[in-house]
Amino acid sequence: MPTTSQWLAFVIASALFIQVPGPSLLFTIGRALTVGRRDALLSVVGNAIGVTTQVLLVAVGLGAVVAASTHAYLALKIVGAVYVVYLGVQAIRHRADARAALDAVETSAVVLRASARRSLRVGFTVGVTNPKTIVFFVAFLPQFVNEPAGHTGLQLALLGLIFGVMAACSDSVWALAAGKARDWFARKPTRLDKLGVAGGVMMIGLGTAMAASE
């Protein structure tokens, strides 16, 4: 299993990634504002199931590759570090996208409550078909695997599941607070831009630290 320091680094890094405005966060807020909190929370559950499905598939395939080759493991770590820096740069470059998407949601466009099954299906579809999440898991999770301890696939699966739980908890909070959050950002829209920039800068620093580590 990962060491204590790896667990700590993983939790901090995951919390950072989860809070940077992105498709999952905007999807959750949009659902809360258009179909209500109940359906938004059901969509969050569905999305978490979809992400969990992804991470288990990634863990099986990636675990076999990493366990078979130390060089592949090191290559993934380097590629992952570069990818994290890239995500940070993109977060800064596109810092206004989240605000634009949030502004585009009309609070008056509330539709009839969807069935629980449909809300779960919508969330699951978003989670399981998001290619960016797959790339993220492939690049991110190997950074925190304790290779000498073995059981690489199991470690990857456990890390991914914990990431999914953290994301679901965070998205649920955003779903419950969507109305107030929208009002807070509406009073000063650049707050959302600054959140994206701050997250981007921290991600660049994290990626640089990953590349520099052994």
C-alpha positions as CSV (number, residue, x, y, z in Angstrom):
1,M,0.0,0.0,0.0
2,P,1.1,3.6,-0.4
3,T,3.2,5.1,2.4
4,T,1.8,7.7,4.8
5,S,3.5,10.5,3.0
6,Q,2.1,9.3,-0.4
7,W,-1.4,9.2,1.1
8,L,-1.1,12.7,2.4
9,A,0.2,14.0,-0.9
10,F,-2.5,12.2,-2.7
11,V,-5.3,13.6,-0.6
12,I,-4.0,17.1,-0.9
13,A,-3.4,16.8,-4.7
14,S,-6.8,15.3,-5.2
15,A,-8.6,18.0,-3.2
16,L,-6.8,20.6,-5.3
17,F,-7.8,19.0,-8.6
18,I,-11.4,18.5,-7.5
19,Q,-11.9,22.1,-6.6
20,V,-10.5,23.6,-9.8
21,P,-13.5,24.6,-11.9
22,G,-14.0,22.0,-14.6
23,P,-16.6,20.0,-16.5
24,S,-17.7,17.9,-13.5
25,L,-18.2,21.0,-11.3
26,L,-20.1,23.0,-13.9
27,F,-22.2,19.9,-14.7
28,T,-23.2,19.6,-11.0
29,I,-24.0,23.3,-10.6
30,G,-25.9,23.4,-13.9
31,R,-28.0,20.4,-12.9
32,A,-28.7,22.0,-9.5
33,L,-29.9,25.3,-11.1
34,T,-32.0,23.8,-13.8
35,V,-33.5,20.6,-12.4
36,G,-33.2,21.1,-8.7
37,R,-31.0,19.9,-5.9
38,R,-32.5,16.4,-5.6
39,D,-31.8,15.6,-9.2
40,A,-28.4,17.2,-9.0
41,L,-27.5,15.0,-6.1
42,L,-28.7,11.9,-7.9
43,S,-26.6,12.9,-10.9
44,V,-23.6,13.2,-8.6
45,V,-24.2,9.7,-7.5
46,G,-24.5,8.5,-11.1
47,N,-21.4,10.4,-12.1
48,A,-19.4,8.8,-9.2
49,I,-20.5,5.3,-10.3
50,G,-19.3,6.1,-13.8
51,V,-16.0,7.4,-12.6
52,T,-15.6,4.3,-10.4
53,T,-16.2,2.1,-13.5
54,Q,-13.5,4.0,-15.3
55,V,-10.9,3.8,-12.6
56,L,-11.4,0.1,-12.1
57,L,-10.8,-0.5,-15.8
58,V,-7.8,1.8,-15.7
59,A,-6.4,0.0,-12.6
60,V,-6.6,-3.4,-14.3
61,G,-4.8,-2.4,-17.5
62,L,-2.4,0.1,-16.0
63,G,-1.6,-2.1,-13.1
64,A,-0.4,-4.8,-15.4
65,V,1.8,-2.4,-17.4
66,V,3.4,-0.8,-14.3
67,A,4.0,-4.2,-12.6
68,A,5.7,-5.6,-15.7
69,S,8.1,-2.7,-16.4
70,T,10.0,-0.3,-14.1
71,H,10.8,1.8,-17.2
72,A,7.1,2.0,-18.0
73,Y,6.4,3.1,-14.4
74,L,9.0,5.9,-14.6
75,A,7.8,7.0,-18.0
76,L,4.2,7.3,-16.7
77,K,5.4,9.4,-13.8
78,I,7.2,11.8,-16.1
79,V,4.3,12.0,-18.5
80,G,2.0,12.5,-15.6
81,A,4.0,15.4,-14.2
82,V,4.0,17.1,-17.6
83,Y,0.3,16.5,-17.9
84,V,-0.3,18.1,-14.5
85,V,1.6,21.2,-15.5
86,Y,-0.4,21.2,-18.8
87,L,-3.6,21.2,-16.8
88,G,-2.4,24.1,-14.7
89,V,-1.5,26.1,-17.8
90,Q,-4.9,25.3,-19.4
91,A,-6.7,26.3,-16.2
92,I,-5.0,29.7,-16.3
93,R,-5.5,30.2,-20.1
94,H,-9.2,29.3,-19.9
95,R,-10.0,30.9,-16.6
96,A,-13.0,32.7,-18.0
97,D,-14.7,29.6,-19.4
98,A,-16.1,28.5,-16.1
99,R,-17.7,31.9,-15.5
100,A,-19.1,32.0,-19.1
101,A,-20.7,28.6,-18.7
102,L,-22.1,29.5,-15.3
103,D,-23.5,32.7,-16.6
104,A,-25.2,30.8,-19.5
105,V,-27.3,28.8,-17.1
106,E,-30.7,30.5,-16.7
107,T,-32.2,30.0,-13.2
108,S,-35.6,30.5,-14.7
109,A,-35.1,27.5,-17.0
110,V,-36.3,25.0,-14.4
111,V,-37.8,21.9,-15.8
112,L,-40.1,19.2,-14.3
113,R,-38.4,16.9,-11.9
114,A,-36.8,14.0,-13.7
115,S,-37.2,10.4,-12.5
116,A,-34.5,9.2,-10.1
117,R,-33.4,6.5,-12.7
118,R,-33.0,9.1,-15.4
119,S,-30.9,11.5,-13.2
120,L,-28.7,8.6,-12.2
121,R,-28.3,7.6,-15.9
122,V,-27.4,11.1,-16.9
123,G,-24.7,11.3,-14.3
124,F,-23.4,7.9,-15.1
125,T,-23.1,8.7,-18.8
126,V,-21.2,11.9,-18.1
127,G,-18.8,10.1,-15.7
128,V,-18.1,6.9,-17.7
129,T,-17.7,8.6,-21.1
130,N,-15.4,11.4,-20.1
131,P,-12.1,10.8,-21.9
132,K,-10.3,13.5,-19.9
133,T,-11.0,11.5,-16.7
134,I,-9.3,8.4,-18.1
135,V,-6.2,10.5,-19.2
136,F,-6.2,12.1,-15.7
137,F,-6.2,8.7,-13.9
138,V,-3.5,7.2,-16.2
139,A,-1.3,10.3,-15.6
140,F,-2.1,11.0,-12.0
141,L,-2.6,7.8,-10.0
142,P,0.9,6.2,-10.7
143,Q,2.5,9.1,-8.9
144,F,1.3,7.8,-5.6
145,V,1.9,4.0,-6.0
146,N,4.3,2.4,-3.6
147,E,5.9,0.1,-6.3
148,P,8.2,-1.9,-3.9
149,A,5.1,-2.9,-1.9
150,G,3.6,-4.6,-4.9
151,H,-0.1,-5.1,-5.7
152,T,0.0,-2.2,-8.1
153,G,-3.4,-2.8,-9.6
154,L,-5.0,-2.9,-6.1
155,Q,-3.2,0.3,-5.1
156,L,-4.4,2.1,-8.3
157,A,-8.0,0.9,-7.7
158,L,-8.0,2.0,-4.1
159,L,-6.5,5.4,-4.9
160,G,-9.1,5.9,-7.7
161,L,-12.0,4.9,-5.5
162,I,-10.9,7.3,-2.8
163,F,-10.6,10.0,-5.4
164,G,-14.1,9.2,-6.6
165,V,-15.5,9.4,-3.1
166,M,-13.8,12.8,-2.5
167,A,-15.1,14.1,-5.8
168,A,-18.7,12.9,-5.0
169,C,-18.6,14.6,-1.6
170,S,-17.3,17.9,-3.1
171,D,-19.9,17.8,-5.9
172,S,-22.7,17.2,-3.4
173,V,-21.7,20.2,-1.4
174,W,-21.6,22.3,-4.6
175,A,-25.1,21.0,-5.6
176,L,-26.5,21.9,-2.2
177,A,-24.9,25.4,-2.3
178,A,-25.3,26.1,-6.0
179,G,-27.9,28.9,-5.5
180,K,-25.8,30.7,-2.9
181,A,-22.6,30.1,-4.8
182,R,-24.1,31.6,-8.0
183,D,-25.2,34.7,-6.1
184,W,-21.7,35.0,-4.5
185,F,-20.0,34.7,-7.9
186,A,-22.6,37.0,-9.5
187,R,-21.7,39.9,-7.2
188,K,-18.1,39.7,-8.5
189,P,-17.8,37.4,-11.5
190,T,-14.0,37.6,-11.5
191,R,-13.9,35.6,-8.3
192,L,-14.4,32.4,-10.4
193,D,-11.6,33.5,-12.7
194,K,-9.3,34.0,-9.8
195,L,-10.2,30.6,-8.4
196,G,-9.2,29.1,-11.8
197,V,-5.9,31.0,-11.8
198,A,-5.0,30.1,-8.3
199,G,-5.7,26.4,-8.9
200,G,-3.7,26.5,-12.1
201,V,-0.7,28.0,-10.4
202,M,-0.8,25.3,-7.7
203,M,-1.2,22.6,-10.3
204,I,1.9,23.8,-12.1
205,G,3.8,23.8,-8.9
206,L,2.6,20.3,-8.1
207,G,3.6,19.0,-11.5
208,T,7.0,20.6,-11.2
209,A,7.5,18.9,-7.8
210,M,6.4,15.5,-9.3
211,A,8.9,15.9,-12.1
212,A,11.7,16.7,-9.7
213,S,10.9,13.9,-7.3
214,E,12.7,10.5,-7.5
